[in-house]
Amino acid sequence: MTKLPKLSIAAVKSMMQPTRRDLNFKLDPEIIGEWHWAAGPIFTNFLNTFSTVLPIGERFFIRSVRHYRPQITDPELKKAVTAFIGQEAMHGREHETYNDAFFSRVPVGAKFEKLVQRILEGASEHLPASLCLSATIALEHFTALLGEAVLADERVSAGADPHYAALWRWHALEEVEHKAVAYDVWQAVMGDDWKAYGIRSLGLAAATVIFWGLVIPTFLQVLRTEGQLTNVDGWRKFLRYTVGDIGMLRRQLGNYFAYFKPGFHPWDHDNRHHLEQLDEFLAYHEKLSA
């Protein structure tokens, strides 16, 4: 892969206009609990649990960003916001299909979805719009880190069902592509002063505690339902993929903490090179769907 030249944040932002892509992945619901054969059922259900929150989260992101769209004066950012909303809507639709298969097998997943929905709808109704946008840019940072983790190491997807792997790869590519849009809206409407810095930093700290505080207990309930809590080999593989030599979570710690720097911007971590995979991926998806 060619090394891209180092550019200013403004130059990178000018190149990163997201595109709405209407793709379908023909997921087999019969293998929902073990679609990642190489990583095992515990890692598979970790991603399944993560998927549970995505459609609801993406609707929350859309609401939070759309609230501020009338205040955006930059025509390129307005276009990016429209594309961001389109991408998030497509992600939500495909993960709803994914989640339907998961909920049919693991009913606790559906209960978790309803809990998250109540929390985010309550936030949209009762919290100031600025706090909802702060939560959005924090959670978008999470999804951008997941996207980077999926794309940075081919071993993450190797040995998985191609349809499920393709869905996660598509989602990852588009999360990288639009990773700065909500943040640019934040900067446009909130500015870069110390008050804005404090609110956005608090947003990530709160989102981290709430997100993992909800996801981890649900993940363990899912494993109990699936009879996987004592699967020693499954835990060994899970740890390898998350904190071991593959280390999806471990390798993103530096990028996670970079968010707390004053003056942070998502494109400080310039991973545009992953987007060179897009044309190849779209051609692959077309063959996979034929």
N, C-alpha and C positions, 0 to 999 in steps of 0.2 A: 504494500500500500504506500502510495506517495505521501511524503511529508508535506503538509500544507504550510505556506508561509505564515509567519506570525503577523497578525493584523491588529489594529486598534479595535476596541469594543465597538465604536461607532461603525467601523467598516464591516465587522462581522454581523452586527445587527442589520445593516443594510442588505446583506446577502441572505438572511435567514427568514424569508417569507414563507410561512407554512402553507401546505396544500391539503385540502380535504380530499381524502381517498376513500371511496365506498367499496370496501372489501368484505368478503364473506369467507369463513374458514372451514365449514363443513365438519364440525367437531363430532367425534363419536362419543355419545354420552355413556356408552357401556364401559369405557376405560377411564372415566373421570378420576377414579381413585388411584390409578397407577399408570398414568400416561407418560411419566418420565421414568422409563425403565432403568436407565443407568443410575439416576440419582436416588431412586427408591421411593416408597410410598410416603415417607415422612416429609421429604423435601417436596414431593408432588402436592401433598396436602397443605404445606406451608404456602405455596403459590396459590392453591385453591382458596385458602382462607384470605389471602391478600386480595384475590379477585373479587371476593364478596363485597368489599367496600368500594370498588372502583366505579360502578355505574352511579351510585348515590353521591360519591365524592365528586365525580365529574359534573353532575348536575349542580352541585353546590358551587364548583369553580365557575361554571357558566353563569350562574346567577350573580356571583360576586363580581365578575369582570364586566358582565353586561350592564350592571348598575352604573358603572362609571363610563361606559362607552360614549354617552352624550358629551362628556367633558373632554374627550380626546380631540385635539386639534391637528395632530400629525396625521396626514392621510395614509402614510405607510403603516403606522401603528394601528390605525382604524382597520385597514385591510388585514393586518395580522390578527387582530382581535376577532374579526369575522371568521377567518380560517381556523383560529384556535377553537372557537365555539363549534365549528363544523367537525374538526378532528375529535374533540371531546365527545360530541354526540355519537360519532361512529364508534369510538372506543366503548362508550356505554352500551350501545346496542349489541355489539359482539360479546361483551362480557356478561350481558344479561342472558344470552343464549348459553354461554359457558356456565353461568351460575345456576341456571335452571337444572342442568344436569347434576351439578354439585348438590343442590338442595334436595333433589329427588332421592339422592343416596344418603345425604347427611342433613337431616332436618334442623340441626342446631345452626347450620349456616344461614337458613332463612330467618331464624330468630335473631341472629346477629345482625343481619341486614336491616331488619325492622328497628333494632335498637340504634344503629348508626343513622338510619333515616330520621328517627325522632330527634336525635342530637343535632344533626346538621340542619334540619328544618327549623328546630327551635333556635339555633344560632342565627339563621337567616332572618327569623322573625323578631328576635329580641335583642341581638347585639348590634352595635353600630356597624355601618357598612365598611368602615375602615378596618375594624377587627376581622370581619369576614374576609376582606381582601388580604389582610395579613395572614390569616389561616390558609388562604388559597395559595399564596406564594410560598409559604412554608411547606405545604403538602405537595405543591408542584416541585419543590426542591427534592422531596422524597422520591417522587416518581421519576424525576430526571436522574437521580442516583441509581434507581433500579434499572432504568434504560441503559445507562452507562455500564452497569454490571452485566446485563444480558449481552451487550454488544462487544464488550472488551475481551471476552474470553470465549472462544468457540466451544470449549468444553461444557459451558453452561447449557447449551442446547443439544449437544451431541448425545445420541442414544435416547432421544425423546420421540414420541409420536410426531410426525412432521406437521400435522395440522395444528396441534396445540403449540408446538415450538414456533410455527409461523405466526400464530396470533401474538405470542409474547414478543417476537422479534419485530413485527409491525408496530406494536404498541411502543416498544422501546425506541424504534427509529423516530416515530412521530413525537415522542416525549422529548427526545434530544432536539428535534427540529423546532419545537415551539417552547422550549424550556424557559426562555426569557420573556415571553409575551406578557404574562400576568405581572411579572416583575417590572417590565417597562411601563405598564399601566400604573403600578404602584408609584414608580418614580415620577410619572407625569402628573399624578393627582395629589401625591403626598409629599413629594420633594425628597431631599437628601439630608435634611437637618438632623440634629440629635434626637428630636422627638420621633421622627419617622424611623430612625435607626432603632430606638428603644422599642417601639411598637412592633417592628418586624422581627427583632430578636426575641422578644417575648412570645411572639406568635410561633416561632419555631420551637422554643423551649416547651411551650404548652402543648403544641401539636405532637411533639415527641412523646411526652408523658402520656397524653390521652390516647394517641394511636397505639403505642405498644401496650399500654394498660388495658386496652380493649382487645387487641389482636392476640396477644400471647395466651390469655385464659381461653379464648375461643379456639385457638389452634390446638391447645391441649385437650379441650372437649371433643374436637373433631377426631383427634388421634384416639381418644378413649372409645368413641363411637366406632371407629374403624378397627379397633383391636390392635393398635400399633404403638401404644405407649411403652411397651417393654420390648420393642423390636430393636435389639442392640445393633444389628447390622444397619438397620435403617437410620438410627441416630448417628452412627459412624459416618455414613454417607452424607447425612444432613450437615454435620459439623464440617466435613470436608468442603462442601459447596458453599457454606456460609462464612466460616471463619478459618478454614484450613488452607490448603494450597490453592484451591480455586477461589475461595474467600470472597464471595459476592458482597457480603456486608463489611468484612474487615477492610477490603481494599477501598471502600468508599468513605471511611471515617474522616480522612483528610478533607475530602470534598464537602462532607457534612459540616465540619467545624468551620470551614472557610466562610460559610454563610454569616457567621457572627463578626466578621471583619467589618469595620466602618469602610464604606465605599465599595463593598462587595457588589459584583454583578455576575449573573450566571455564566456569562461568556468569558469570565476570567479563566475558567477551565474550558479551553477551546478544544472541544472534541468533535468539530465539524467533520473530521475524516471518517467518522462512522457513517455519515450520510452518503458517502461514496458507494455504500452498499445498496442504496435505494433502487436504482435501476435493475440491478441484478436480482434483488429481492422481488420486485414486482413481476419480472419475467418468471421467476421461480414460482411465485404464487399463482400466476396464470396457468402454468403447467400442472400445478398441484390441484387446481380447481377444475381442470378439464374433465 
